[in-house]
Amino acid sequence: MPIFVVEISGRGIVAFDAPDDLEARARLADKAFLRDLYVLQSEGRALWDGASEIHVRAALPEEIATWQARYGTGEQSAPGTEKGRRIFLVPVVDPSTAHDEEDDSDDHDHGD
């Protein structure tokens, strides 16, 4: 199955497999996927600002190698799991779960 990459502002962000170009582009309609791009951060900034154009393109050889290192080359995904086979090509942090004991200071005034 071909590997595709979501690219934002000229940077490859996440790789995933899809049967074809049309299905790869359709993944951008997945609200949970778009939420991840908006919420997750890399190097202190969101992967996607909610306004920049998101491109889907064929993966480059090094991106395919990264994909294959994670999922192998001959494995088929189980039925119903195709949309879950994605890897981030940049280091990511979920700021909503990135708190450790050091962050448990008096910073709890969130207006709840």
Sequence and secondary structure as in RCSB ss.txt:
>XXXX:A:sequence
MPIFVVEISGRGIVAFDAPDDLEARARLADKAFLRDLYVLQSEGRALWDGASEIHVRAALPEEIATWQARYGTGE
QSAPGTEKGRRIFLVPVVDPSTAHDEEDDSDDHDHGD
>XXXX:A:secstr
  EEEEEETTEEEEEEE SSHHHHHHGGG HHHHHHHHH EETTEES  SSS EEEEE  HHHHHHHHHHH SS 
   TT GGG EEESS  B TTT   GGG SS   S  
